[in-house]
Amino acid sequence: MAQQLKTPEEIREAVRERYAHAAGAGCCRTECCGSDSEAAFGAGQYKAEEREAVPGAASVSLGCGNPTAVAELREGEVVLDLGSGGGLDVLLSAERVGPTGRAYGLDMTQEMVELARKNAREAGVTNVEWLSGLMESIPLPDESVDVVVSNCVVNLSADKPQVLREAARVLRRGGRLAFTDVVADPELDDETRADMQAWTGCIAGALTRDQFEAELAAAGLEDVEVRETHRVHAHAGSAIIRARKPSG
């Protein structure tokens, strides 16, 4: 019988436990999170040269896309990755923003933070900083980053509106948000929504497209785009999600 969802704290602990195991196992999503995601999650969204540049981080890639490919990163920018895991997107971002830029990785799972630090050392990347904490309470000042990226993590939060408000808070005026995440069809059934395993596997907690658009707007962001790229479940797809903080 599937374990049923309870409190936000229990959801957070279940997510932490699952991804701590993934860090320790050193495996990608298709090995750690079930065959239902095999066709779409993990390695397929990155170019071979990107994975080869940071093999340690690529081996624990747990995303559903490649946000760095759509973030349009520029030299000298400051980037924050929410739910940075083994550090793949942070290390790729660090390369794109160059030595005058900086890339932050935030993760609540200490095992992942430690693994990311190890991967950065092995890759010889120095313009990075790893933060331990919650994406509902980002440990950075207001208007301190140019771009916020995230790869299939927002759906894991029990308070997604707060995550998006925090992302908007740390963005500088004119700053950009570029996520890849799971977006649920409106008909995703209540039984799946209540299943803890489906939640930690990135399906049950996913917003619908309309909900994502509404929450991004409510967080004060504009130029919102939610575009599905491929299916990851009978009633959910991976999507590119972009928005911008007003310049004025």
Secondary structure by P-SEA (a helix, b strand, c coil): cccccccaaaaaaaaaaaaaaaaaaccccccccccccccccccccccaaaaaacaaaaaacccccccccccccccbbbbbbccccccaaaaaaaaaacccbbbbbbbccaaaaaaaaaaaaaaccccbbbbbccccccccccccccbbbbcccccccccaaaaaaaaaaaccccbbbbbbbbbbcccccccccccaaaaaacccccccaaaaaaaaaaaccccbbbbbcccccccbbbbbbbbbcccc
